């Protein structure tokens, strides 16, 4: 696991030149990279969501495109469109911004549901279909999306099917006072984001992703994952529980977290650490729970306390 740890340290150190005081959140973003999964960064405006996505993208030698979502954006603005070429008398495909290895979908919930759904096929199947023709996406392919809370004006809630396609959701939160002072000092004369450079190659990322999948996960650990996910479906405050895709996501993120800890095997503690960012955004609480201000994070934390670890001594 030494190679993965060295890879992780280089990326984390580079990103933390921009995102100050958010080590745990940067680490979660790296877990998603190692799993080859998509990330939704959700929080109020101005806390560094877009900067985190940009810093991660610039740290890796991948092709990068940015999509600024707006209410008037069309699905073809994402996937691409066929245009008639008068010289050849044929229709030619002009690929959209989705045809990149890392795609920053900025303020994704400002687009209409029809436009948001254009990402569904790309995120799950790694290809897009335009006018009946299928075009594969590059490898690796990662969507780093940002969104503001749905309570803000001019936003549209993401469909449940699209939320389920994000490997995890990361919430940055406001910085501590000391960290905010550091931000003011470091950005007095320049923007650190403009100064960071690539620190890893694409081939390194692909190799680390393959090695992460080889991390051993014991059957008892997987039983714990299944019990946790099944408990979300039976919780009285939950209207919609996590899907089997959530079980797979928790399994993979536990593997990646184990590698960052220098282990070639996953433990129940890895599962517990990754449960909230991996499962909470997949749940929908019941109307009654919403009135009581019960969040999906609260539900997952409650289940971590109540669901026993198989094989553990009481």
Secondary structure in CASP SS format (residue, H / E / C, confidence):
PFRMAT SS
TARGET T0000
AUTHOR 0000-0000-0000
METHOD secondary structure of the structure
MODEL  1
X C 1.00
X H 1.00
X H 1.00
X H 1.00
X H 1.00
X H 1.00
X H 1.00
X H 1.00
X H 1.00
X H 1.00
X H 1.00
X H 1.00
X H 1.00
X H 1.00
X H 1.00
X C 1.00
X C 1.00
X C 1.00
X C 1.00
X C 1.00
X C 1.00
X C 1.00
X H 1.00
X H 1.00
X H 1.00
X H 1.00
X H 1.00
X H 1.00
X H 1.00
X H 1.00
X H 1.00
X H 1.00
X H 1.00
X H 1.00
X H 1.00
X C 1.00
X C 1.00
X C 1.00
X E 1.00
X E 1.00
X E 1.00
X E 1.00
X C 1.00
X C 1.00
X C 1.00
X C 1.00
X C 1.00
X C 1.00
X H 1.00
X H 1.00
X H 1.00
X H 1.00
X H 1.00
X H 1.00
X H 1.00
X H 1.00
X H 1.00
X H 1.00
X H 1.00
X E 1.00
X C 1.00
X C 1.00
X C 1.00
X E 1.00
X E 1.00
X E 1.00
X E 1.00
X E 1.00
X C 1.00
X C 1.00
X C 1.00
X C 1.00
X C 1.00
X C 1.00
X C 1.00
X H 1.00
X H 1.00
X H 1.00
X H 1.00
X E 1.00
X E 1.00
X E 1.00
X E 1.00
X E 1.00
X E 1.00
X C 1.00
X C 1.00
X C 1.00
X C 1.00
X E 1.00
X E 1.00
X E 1.00
X E 1.00
X E 1.00
X E 1.00
X C 1.00
X C 1.00
X C 1.00
X C 1.00
X C 1.00
X C 1.00
X E 1.00
X E 1.00
X E 1.00
X E 1.00
X E 1.00
X C 1.00
X H 1.00
X H 1.00
X H 1.00
X C 1.00
X C 1.00
X H 1.00
X H 1.00
X H 1.00
X H 1.00
X C 1.00
X H 1.00
X H 1.00
X H 1.00
X H 1.00
X H 1.00
X H 1.00
X H 1.00
X H 1.00
X C 1.00
X E 1.00
X E 1.00
X E 1.00
X E 1.00
X C 1.00
X C 1.00
X E 1.00
X E 1.00
X E 1.00
X E 1.00
X C 1.00
X C 1.00
X C 1.00
X C 1.00
X C 1.00
X E 1.00
X E 1.00
X E 1.00
X E 1.00
X E 1.00
X E 1.00
X C 1.00
X C 1.00
X C 1.00
X C 1.00
X C 1.00
X C 1.00
X C 1.00
X C 1.00
X C 1.00
X C 1.00
X C 1.00
X C 1.00
X H 1.00
X H 1.00
X H 1.00
X H 1.00
X C 1.00
X C 1.00
X C 1.00
X C 1.00
X E 1.00
X E 1.00
X E 1.00
X C 1.00
X C 1.00
X C 1.00
X C 1.00
X C 1.00
X C 1.00
X H 1.00
X H 1.00
X H 1.00
X H 1.00
X H 1.00
X H 1.00
X H 1.00
X H 1.00
X H 1.00
X H 1.00
X C 1.00
X C 1.00
X C 1.00
X C 1.00
X C 1.00
X H 1.00
X H 1.00
X H 1.00
X C 1.00
X C 1.00
X C 1.00
X C 1.00
X C 1.00
X E 1.00
X C 1.00
X H 1.00
X H 1.00
X H 1.00
X H 1.00
X H 1.00
X H 1.00
X H 1.00
X H 1.00
X H 1.00
X H 1.00
X H 1.00
X H 1.00
X C 1.00
X C 1.00
X E 1.00
X C 1.00
X C 1.00
X H 1.00
X H 1.00
X H 1.00
X H 1.00
X H 1.00
X H 1.00
X H 1.00
X H 1.00
X H 1.00
X H 1.00
X H 1.00
X H 1.00
X H 1.00
X H 1.00
X H 1.00
X H 1.00
X C 1.00
X C 1.00
X C 1.00
X E 1.00
X E 1.00
X E 1.00
X C 1.00
X C 1.00
X C 1.00
X H 1.00
X H 1.00
X H 1.00
X H 1.00
X H 1.00
X H 1.00
X H 1.00
X H 1.00
X H 1.00
X H 1.00
X H 1.00
X H 1.00
X H 1.00
X H 1.00
X H 1.00
X H 1.00
X H 1.00
X C 1.00
X C 1.00
X C 1.00
X C 1.00
X E 1.00
X C 1.00
X C 1.00
X H 1.00
X H 1.00
X H 1.00
X H 1.00
X H 1.00
X H 1.00
X H 1.00
X H 1.00
X H 1.00
X H 1.00
X H 1.00
X H 1.00
X H 1.00
X H 1.00
X H 1.00
X C 1.00
X E 1.00
X E 1.00
X C 1.00
X H 1.00
X H 1.00
X H 1.00
X H 1.00
X H 1.00
X C 1.00
X C 1.00
X C 1.00
X C 1.00
X H 1.00
X H 1.00
X H 1.00
X H 1.00
X H 1.00
X H 1.00
X H 1.00
X H 1.00
X H 1.00
X H 1.00
X H 1.00
X C 1.00
X C 1.00
X C 1.00
X C 1.00
X C 1.00
X C 1.00
X C 1.00
X C 1.00
END
